């Protein structure tokens, strides 16, 4: 090789490597910061700053460039909020003066009405914001929905490190306009996947990263240890949350022409008439200029978006629910099951902690509902018969099993006049007063949580029978993340020293970064969104309850005293329940099993003996298990009944098998219906008290592996040992089986031969980790959590390019070395020239 060619190769190699390095750096999407100080409203509040600049009497909401010039959008930190003790549903004379919290039952957050928005959609409602006085139609906060959501998630993560959340739940209206791209941005924000909040053509109104609403960014993603659940809102499956989709509107979503319809607020058939172009946003402009909104005669040709985009597709309820299975955070489906997603049934329940039952109710309207001539649109609350029956079954089960119950829904109940377009529908299967009366029959029902109205409002529903105040409950609404005051809420529920519970509610402002970037003259985009939210409140003067800043903290008291019978249900309620559901023998518990047409369970099911049981036994039936009764029919219910040693002996007609003894206390349980079979392993876990575990270990000579679970074979009249695993820390033993029978715990004391059940073909029984509890647990739809999201990784192409660049550098270095040696010792290489 010629000597002068070597330096050239080295230079080329260096250039290649530098180019690759620049490409990698450029490909790394930056993230938005938040305020380094994360606080709640217990520390400080966010308030609208007093007006110091004379404002014009009228300003158009889309005159964004002049907001600051006219004195709009300024906010300040204010004093912290206290926690007034609310005793509205407590007995007369109750003071709570010396009451103390004895244990925390659950800690969670609610976030709602986030309204992730594709501002460039042709199916907007900007006309109503510019000319109708409706801020949900237009305000510039719509430009920054993904960024403020990221700031809220980062704030949640910071608070989680201070005091871990047991779970979080979003109360609906995740998307603004039920579009595919809006739902994906929402889920990806939580999953920590790159967000490109642009649609149609590629826009970058301001050169550089993180300085305009169209810039890509890397969201933090929610902490992988936080499980989050989802509720359906009206905006998630209706056009702007108000009108049902038809062929025209669905086609408009992915087309060029803007949406056109008549006066939907004043005419029942306004959606089917034409007369007004709804407008959209020009994503190439710095402040997101609104255009294309006006009456037909204002335009010679139909106004259009800059480019069509199939990612704007309008989703059905089933399609919307299915997107929550495309996630990297837990649980998969975020509460929804695949079977329910297929039918669009958006109700489910889960138990985040022992003794706490969350009932997630879809109380939004159906697409098939009739239009109410007294209050137009589809933003009302409602339940049809299927949802009402499901709700009653869930409440019955929770009351029977001694759970404290919380209903999570999008639409609140009992707070609005029926004529309001956000109130409860007159066409609901059960009217508001009937549903409230029904709720008053469950002393363990403590709380209804909701969004929808964009308010931090708290409402008390005292018992109709003053002699039984335990039938009262609370309703707590959470403000929107879109409109001022842009908050989410924390809940901490405590058991108190006097047979009451306290529900501590705390509002939280996202910790936006107020530091000003000299290049753009403003702080983070979440901070800009807060300023826009303040401006929208100043222009539209939306209802704000409570005043002056829309935030409210409190300690809500609820008595737990159990009564002998509930108050009567008013006529017309439609069911025969007049007393609390009771259990059978002490500690017995049951759960209803739902199966598909193949007889397979549609969700994982858990049934656990109640606190009245002398022992704690848990039975877990996996999802997609074919569960059959003895007659070959689909299994409808699973019951566990704890038994004493005497009862076990009486039923079995024999004593312990050779080489075995009953554990101290004679731990036994009967699982019914007898003869039920399963094609997947069903786990049975006995969790012992410290005394029971100590006695069993003593019998076993300190060897936990000598403690086994056996079932009684009625055919051979003998006990058969099951593959058993012991968990010393949990003080439990777990076995798997494919049928129901009588099960008991034994201790092996000698080397006798004990029959062992044949394991399943092709399957290895897996022990189930069980946390000892003191309350009954009946879970009907808890999806299996997935692994935490992986850390962001470089693309494979980039990795290969980096390796190639390094190889070029190494090769160049070797050639450089050879060239230098040759230059210094030409005689060594002369014979090769």
N, C-alpha and C positions, 0 to 999 in steps of 0.2 A: 504494500500500500504506500502511496506517495506520502512523504512527510507532511506536506502542506494540507493534505486531506484530513489528517487526524484532528487538528484544532477545529476544523469545520464541523466534523462529526460531533465533537464535544459541545460546540456551541449550539448545534441543532438539538442535541439531546437536552441541554439545559433549557432551551426555548420550549421544547415539547413539555418538559416537566413543569415549567413555570405556567404554561398555558393550562395544563391539567389542574394545577393547584388553584389558579384563578377560577377555573370552571367549578371546582368543588366548593370553593368559598362562596361563589355566586349562587350555587345550587342550594346552599344551606338557607332555608327560609327562616327569617328572624321571628322573634316572639315579642309580644307587648308586655311591658312591665306593669306592675300595680304598685300602689303605695306601700312602702316598706313597713309602715305601721298599720296593722290590721286590727280594727276595733269594731264593736257593735254599738247599737244605740244605747246600751247601758253605759258606754264611755263617752259618746258624743253623738250629735245628730247633724243632719245636713238640712239647712234651711235656705229658702230663697232670700237673697240679700236685699236689704231695704233699697228702695229706688233713690238714686242720687242724681240721675240724669233725666231731664224732662223728656218724656216720650210723646210721640205723635198720638193723636186720639185713635188712629186706626193704622195698623200695619198688616200687610198681607202675610200669611204664615210662610209663604215661599220666598219672602224677601230676606233670605238667610244672610246675605252679604252685609245687611245693615243691622243685624241683631245687636251686635256690640255697640255700634254707633248710636243706637237708640236706647241703650241701657238695659237690654234684655239679656237674660241667661246667667246672671251672676249668682253665685251661691256662697254660703259661709258655713263654718262649723258652729253648732250651737251646743247648749248644755245637754247632759245625758238625761235619759228618761228613767223614771222610777218604776217600781212594780207595785201598783196599787193592788190590794187584796180584794178580789171580787167574790162576794158571798151571795150573789143574786139567786142561786139555786139551792142555798143551804137552809137549814131549819131556822125559823125565827129565833132571834136571840143568840145565834152562833157568832162568836167573835174571832176565833183562830188566834187568840192572844198568845198562848203558850205553846202552840203547835210547832213541832219541829219535823224536818224531813228525815225519815229513817233509812230510806234506800231509794236509789234512782232506778226506775223501772225501764225507761227507754229514753233515748236521745236521738232526735232526727231533725232534718230540715225540710222545708217545703219551698219550692220555687215554681212560679207559674206565669202564664201569659207572657212568655218570652217573645213570641211573635217574630221568629226568624223570618226575614223579609227579603225577597228578590225584588228590589225597588225598580228594576227595569222590565218587569213583567208587563205584557199587554193587557192582563186581566187585573188591573189595579182598581182602586176606588178613590182616586185622588180628587175627582170632582167634588165629592162630599166633604173633603177636607178644605178645599179652596173656597167653595161656594155654599156648603151646607153646614159649616160650623162643627164638623165631626173630626176630632183630632185623630181618631183611628183610621180615617180615610187618608189624611196626610199630616205629617209633621216630619222634620228632618231626622228624628230619631230612627226612622225606618232605614236610613243609610248605614247605621252602625250597630245593627242588632247582633251580629256574630261577635263583634269586638267587645261589647258590654257583657255578653254572655260569658266570654272567656275571662273577663275580669271577675265576674261573679264566681266562676268555677275556681279560679285561683284563690279567692277569698274563702270559699268553702274549704279548700285544701289546707289553708293556713289555720283556720279554726279547728279543723279535724286534728291537726297536730297538737293543739292546745288541749282539746277534750274530744276524743274520738266520737264520731257519729255512728249510730247503729245502722242507719240507712238514710237515704234521701228519697223524696218523691216529688215529681213534677206534676202539677195539677191541671195540665191541659193547655191548649193553644201554644204548643211548641212551635208550630209553623203559623204564619200569618194567613196564607192563602192556599193551604193544602197542596202545595207543589212538591214534586219529587226533590228538586234541588234544595228547597228550604228544609225539608225533613232530613236530608243527608247532611247539610251543614250543621243542623242541630245535633244529630247523633255524633258526627265527626268532631264537633267541638268538645263533647263529653269524652269521646274516645282518644282525643289528643292527636287526631290526624290533620294533616295540612288542610287549611281552609283557603279556597279561592272564591271570595264572595262576589264574583263577577259572573254575569250571564250575557248571552248574545255575543257581541264583538268583544275583543280584549281591550279594556279601558285602563288608562293610568292617568287620571287628571293632573296629578302632580308627580314629577319625576322623583324617583327614589323610593326606598322601602318604608313601610309603616307610617306613611304621612297622608294617605287618603283612604276613603272607604272601599276602594276597589283593590287594594294591595293584598297579595297573598300573605298569610302569616301562619306560624306554628302555634296552635293553642296548647295550653298546659295539659289539658285533659284532667278528668277527675281522678283523685287518688285511687289507685287500683284496689284498695281495701274497702272502699265505700260501695255498697250495693245501691243502685238507684232504680227506681220504679217509675212507670209512666201512666198517666191518666189521659183519656181522650177528651179533647175540647172541641167546641163548635167550629173554631177556625181550622181545626185539623181535618175536617171533612166537608166543609161548606165554603163556597166562594166568599172570601173575606169574613167568614164566620156567620154569614147572614142569609145567604141564598143557596138553594140546592143547585147542583150542576145539571146542565142539559147538554145536548149534542152541540149547540151553538157555543156555549161557554167553554166546554172542553176543547173544542177545535180552536177557539180563540187563544187559549193558553199557549199553544205551541205554534201559533201563526204570526203574521206581521201586523194585521189590522188590530187596533185597540178595541176593547170591549165597548159595546154600545147598548144601553137599555134606558127605560123610562124611569119615572119616579117610584122607586121601590119602597119608599117610606109612606107615600100617600095613596098608592094604588095597589090593590092586592095582586094584580096581574102585571105590575110594572116591570118585572124581570122579563116578561115575554113581549113587551113593547119596546120600541126604539125611539131615541130622541136626544140622548146625551152621550157624548164620548167621555169615557171615564179617566183618561189621561195616563201618563207614565212619567218616568224619570230619565233624563239624558245622562247616562253614566259616564260620558266623556267630560263633564263639567265639574269644576272644583266643588261646588256646593250642591250638586245633584239637582239641576234645574228641572222643574216640572213643566211638562208641555202636553198638548193634545187633550186638554180637559175643556169641555164646553158643549154648547148646544150644536145640533147638526148644521144649522145655518151659518155657524162660525167657520166652517171648513169646506173648501171646494172639493177636496178629496179626502178619503178616510185617513186620519193620522195613523202612523205606524211606528213600531219599535225599530231600532237600528238594525236588528237581526233577530230572526226566529231562533228558538232553542228548544230541542226536544226534552231537555232536562227540566223544563218548566211544566211537564205533564201534570195534570190534576189527578190525584190519587183517590181511589175509593177507600172506604174504611178498612177493608181487608188488606189492600195494598199498603196502606199506611202502617197498619199493625205489623205486617210482615217485615218491614224495614228494620224493626227493632231486634230481629234475629241476625242482622248483618252488623255486628258490633264486636268490639274487643274488650268491653267492660262487662261487669256482671250485675245481675244474672242474665243469661242469654234470654232474649225476649223481653227483658225488663218488666216481668210480671205476666205478660201475655203468653198463652200457649199456642202452639201451631194449629191445634184443632179449632180453637176459638178465632184465631186470625182468619182461618178459611171461611168462617161464617160471619165475621165482623162483630162477634160478641165480645165487647171490650170490658168485661167485668171479671174480677178475680180476687182472691184473698191470699194473704201470706202472714206469717207470724215471725216478726223480726227478733223477738225475744220471748222467752217462756212467759206465758200468761198474757201476752199482748197480741191482739188480732186486728190486722188492717183489712178492711173491706173496701176494695176499690170499685166504685160504682160508676158506670157510664150513665150519666143523667142528661146527656145532650139529646137533641131531637134526631129522629130517623129521617132519611131522605124521602120516605113514603108518607110522612105525617101531612095532615091537611093544614092549609094555611089558616091561621086564626084571623078572621076579619076584623077583630078588635085590636089586634097587635100583630103587624106584619113581620115576616122574616122567620128565620130558623135559629135564632139565638136563645131560645127559651130552654128551661129545664123540663125534663119529663122522664117518665119510666113507662115502658109498655108492660104487658102482663109477664112476659118471660123474665125481664129484669127485676120486676117487683117480687115475683115468686122466688127468684134466686136470692134476692136481698133478704127476704124473710127466712129462708133456709139457713143462710149464713149467720144471721142474728140468733136464730134458734140454737144452732150448734154452738156458737160462742157463749151464749148464756148457759146452756147445759153444761159446758165444759169449764165454766168458771173463768173465762177470759175477759179482760177489759177490752172493749171494742171501740174502734175508731173507723168512721166512714170517711173515705177520701173521694171526693167528687169534684167535677169542674164547676158546676152551678150551685151556688148556695141555696138554702131553703128557708122560706119564711121571712124574707127581709124586704121584698119588693112588692109594689102594687101589681096586680095581675095585668094591668094595661101596659106595663113597661115591656119594651122589646127584649129585655134580658131576664125577665121574670120566669115563673113556672108556667108551663103551657096549660091552657084550659082543656086540652085534649089528652092530658096525661091519664094513664090507666088509673092512677090514684092521685087525687088532688093533694095540694100541700098540707092542708089541715088533717087529712086522713093519714098521710105519711108521718107527720109529726106525732099524731096520736098513737100510731103504731110504735114509733120509737120510744114513746113514753111508757111502753110495757116492758122495757128491758133495763133493769137496774144496772147492768154491767156496760151499757152503752154510755160512753162519756163525752164523745166529741165528734162533730162533723167539721171537716176541713175542706176549704174550697178556694177557688180563684174567681175568674170571670168578670167581676165588677171592678177590678183594679183598685181595690180598697183594702186597708188594714183594719177591717171592722170586726168587732167581737159582739156576739149576740147570746143572750141567756135564754134558755127554754126551761123554766121551772116546771116541776111536776104539777100536774093538774090536781093532785091530791096532796095537800099541805102536810098531812100526817105521814106521808111517805116521800120525803124530798129526794130519795135516792133515784127516783124516776126522772129527775131533771137531767139536762145535758147542755153542753156548750157548742157554739158554732164559731169558728175562727177563720176569717178570710185572710188571704195573703195578697199583698199588692203586686201589680204587674212589674216585670223587669223592663218593660217598654216605656211606660209613662212615669212621670215624676210621682212618687219619690224613688222609683227604680230600686226595689228592695226584694230580699227573700226573708224567710223567717225560720227561727230555730224553736224547737219544742223540747222541753225537758219535763218528764212526768215522774213525780215522786210519790212514794207511799209515805203517809204521815203518821205521826205518833198517836192519832186519835181515830183510826179507821176512816180516814179521808184520803183523797189524793189531791195533789197540787199539780196543775198544768202551768208551767212557766213558759211564757211566750216572749220572744225577743226578736225585734226587727233588726236587719243587717243591711247596711249600704255596701255595695261593692267597693272595694278599696282601690279606687281609681288613682292613677298617678297624676297629680296636679302640676308636676314640674313642667315648665314651659321650654319647648324646643325652639331656640332662636330662629331656626331655618323656617319654621312654619308658624311660629308665634302662638303655640298652644301646647297643652299637655297631651297625654295619651288620648287616643280616639275614644276610649271609654269615658274619659273626663269630658271630652267634647260632647259626647252623647248626653251626659248629665246636664251640661249647659243647654243643649237643645231641649231636653225634657223640661227644664225650668222655664224656658221660653214658651214652649207649648202650653204649659200651665198658665203663664201670664197672658197669653193670647186667647186661649179657648176657655179659661176659667172652668176647668172640669171640677166635678164634685170631689172634695178631698175630706175624707173622714177617717180619723179625727183631724182637726186643725190644730196648730197652724202648718205643720209640716207633714201630715199624713202618716206619721208613725205612732205606734202604740205598743207598749209592753205591759204585762200584767201577770199576776198569779191568780189562776182560776181554781176555785175550790169545788170539789164534788164529793159527796158522801158515799161510802161503800156499804152502809148498813143493809143487810139483806132482809127484804120484807117477806111476809107469808104469801102474798099474792099481788099481782100487778093491778093497776086500775083497769076498769073495763074498757074495751075498744068500742068506739062509737059505731052505730049501725052503718052498714054499707062498706065496712072494711074488707069484707069478702073472704075472711078465713075464720076458722073456729078456735084459734088459740086464745084461751082466757086465763092461763096460768103459766108460770115458767116451766120449761121442759125439765123433767127430773131424770136422774140416772137410775140404773138398776142397783145391784149389789154395790157395797161400798167400794169406790174407786173404779167401777166399770166405765168404759168409754167406748164410743163408736164413731165411725166416720163413714159417710156415704161415698161409694166408689162410682166414678163415672167412666164408662168405657165407650169405645167406638163400635162400629158395626162388626169388627172382627173380635170383639171382646177384649181389646187391649186398653189398658188404663190410659187416659188422655193426659195425665199429670202424675207426678210422684205423690203418694199419700202416706201420711204418718198418723198413727193413733197411739196415744199415750194414756196410761192410767191417770186418774185425777188425784188431787191432793188428799182425798179421803182414803186412798189406797194404802195398805200397810207396806206395799212394795211399789217400786217404780219400774214399769215395763213399757218399752217402746217397740212398736212394730212398723217397719218401713217397707212399703210396696213400691218398687221402681216404676217410672213412667214406661209406657209401651209394654207392660207385662200383661200377658193373656191370663186373666183371672176368671176362673170358672167355679161355679157352685157344684155340689155333689151330683146334681142331676144333669150337669153339662151346660146349664144356662149361664148367662153372664152374671158375675158376682155384683151384688148391689150394695153390700154393706160389710164392714169389718168391725168386729167387737172383741175387746180384750177384757177379761174378767179375772182379777187377782184372786188367788185361792190360798188358804192356809195349808199347813202341812197335813192336818187332819182331813181337810177337804180333798187334797190331792190323793191321799191314801184311800179315802173312801171311794173316789171315782175310779182309781186305777185298780183297786182290789188287791194291791200287793204293796210290799215295802220296797226300799231301795234295792237296785240290782247288786249282785255280788261285787265286793270291793268298793262299794260306793255308799255314801251317807248323804242324807239331805243336808243342805246348808243350814246353819243356825237360823231359826225363824221359818224354815220350810218355804222357800221361795218357789211359788208355782203360779201358773197362769193358764187359763183356757182361752184359746183363740177360736172364734167361731165366725161363720158357720162351719160346723164339722164337715170334713170332706172337701173343703175348698182346696183347689190346686192352682199352681202358678208355674208358668214356663220360664220365669226368671227368678233368681234367688230372692227370697224375702227375708229380711234380717229381723231378728228378735234380740232385744237388748234388755238385760236386767241391770239396773243401776241401784246400788246398795247404799245404805247409810254407813257412816263410819263404824258404827257398832256392828252392823251386819257384815261389813267387809272384814273387819278385824276378826270376828268369830270364824268366818269362812277361811281366812288365811291361817288361823290357828289350827283348824281342822285339817287343812291341807299341808301342814308343816312348813308354812311360809312360802309355798310354791303356788303362785297364781295360776300357772298352767294346769294345775290339778283340779281347778274349778271348771266344771263343764255344764252345758245345757243338754238335756235329753228330752225326747218326746216319747209318749206312751203309744205303742202300737197295739191297737185294739184287736187286730187279727191274731197276733202271736201272744198277746197278753204279756208283753215284755217292754222294758225300757230300751231305747236305742239312742246312743250318743250321737250328737251333732258336732261337726267341725266348729270349734269354739275358740275365740280369741279373748284375752283378758286385757283390760286397760287399767293399770294400777292407779294412775292419777285420777281417772274418772270413777274409779271404784265400780267398774262394770264388766260384764261379760257379754259377748255378742256371738250369735250363731246364725246360720242361714238354713232355710228350709224351702221345700217346694209344695208344702201342704200345711193345713191347719190341724191342730190336735191339742192335747194337753202337754204343756211344757213345764219343766221344773229344773232347778239348779241343784247339782250334786257335787260332792267333793270326793275325789278318788283317794282312798286311804290305803289301798294295797294293789298288788299287780294282778288283779282279776281280769278276765277277758270280758270286755263289754262290747256288744254289737255296735257297729258304726254305720250311719246312713251313707249310702252311695251318693257321691257328689254328682253334679250335673255334667252331662256330656258336653265337653268343649268349653266349660265355664269353671272358673275358680271362684268360690265364694269369697266375697270381700268384706272384711269387718267394717262396721259403720261406726265412726267416731260419734259419741253421744256425750253431750254436756249435761251433767246432773241438774235437774230442775226441781222446783217445788210447786209447779202449776201444770195443769193439763195442757197438752199441745196436740192440736188436730190441724194439720196442714193439708190443704186441698189443691194447691197449685203453686208450689215453690220450684221454679225451674232450676236445673243444675247449673251452678256457677261455672264460668270458664276461667282459664288462667288469666292473670293480669296481663295487660297489654305489653308487648315487647318494647324495649327502648327503640327510638327511631334509628334506622340503619341507612347506610349509604346504598344507593342503587348498585346492582351487580356490575352494570356497565362502567360506572365510576370507579369501582374497586379494581376492575380489570385494567382500566386506563391508568390508575395510579401505579399498579404493579408494573405495567409496561413502561411507564415513565421512569420508575426506579431502575428497571433493567437497562434502559438506555443509558442512564447516568452511570451505572456500574460498568457497563461495557465501555462507555466513553472514558471512565477513569483508568480502566485497564489499558486501553489504547494509548491514553496520555502517558501512562507509566512506560509502556513499550517505546513510544516515540521519544521520550526523554532519555531512556537508556541507549537507544540507537544513536541519538544526537551526541551523547557523551562518549560512546564507544563504537564509532562507525566500522571499525575493523571486524567486530563480531558479526556484522550483518552483510559484509561486502560480498561473500560468496552467494548470498541469496538474491543480490540485485541483478 
